[in-house]
Amino acid sequence: MTRHASVMVMLAIVSHTALGQASSPAGLSVGFDILKTMPIFYSSGYVLEPSLIYTTKNGLMIDMAVGFANVKKDTLYQNSTYFNQGHYLRLGAGGMILKHPGQFRQFYLLADVVYSDFTERFKVRFRDEGDYYGDAFRTLEQSSRLVALEVQPGYRLPIGNSGFSVNFQARFSYVVTEYDADNFPVYLIPGVGCMGTEKDTSYNNAATVGASIRIVYKLLENNN
């Protein structure tokens, strides 16, 4: 065997070991959204979203996620601090788009319903120009329970035969229930996204566009 052939064989072995064959999505998997942990809409706090995904051999999918949010934003309005604490439930169904998905051809589409229950608070600072020293503070608070519909096109990238995959999803959401915005416009709906603006507006958006990146691990294989 020539030196060139030996190198080619070694590269083939390394490539096969690193990537393996494309793992099928069929089975029960757990996922965790890593994009939501990044402070995009907030200054500090957390948003956590674990999920369960069941996929049949025919490519049908059921996707359920729960989320927990407790975030703070310092620069939403002047002289105020914004807090948001709540939880949400997302339930979706859909399937793989291609009949015979390959390693780099695993596209899917989901339709979801999201229920979000959360409380928003503004701690507002007023400068005291009277006879008292220091500033005065006031807290505004409102609670909301909202329902949204979503469409999520996605792409699954399996990591060889390790059981892990990376799922990239775009999210198009529309709030179907009325906002409870007695004290101020709703800024962030946990599980749906940022619905307000950083300007002094008195309205909320009904639709939003977002994205998610999930690390997914297959717990159980579906061989039926």
Disulfide bonds with the S-S distance in Angstrom:
none
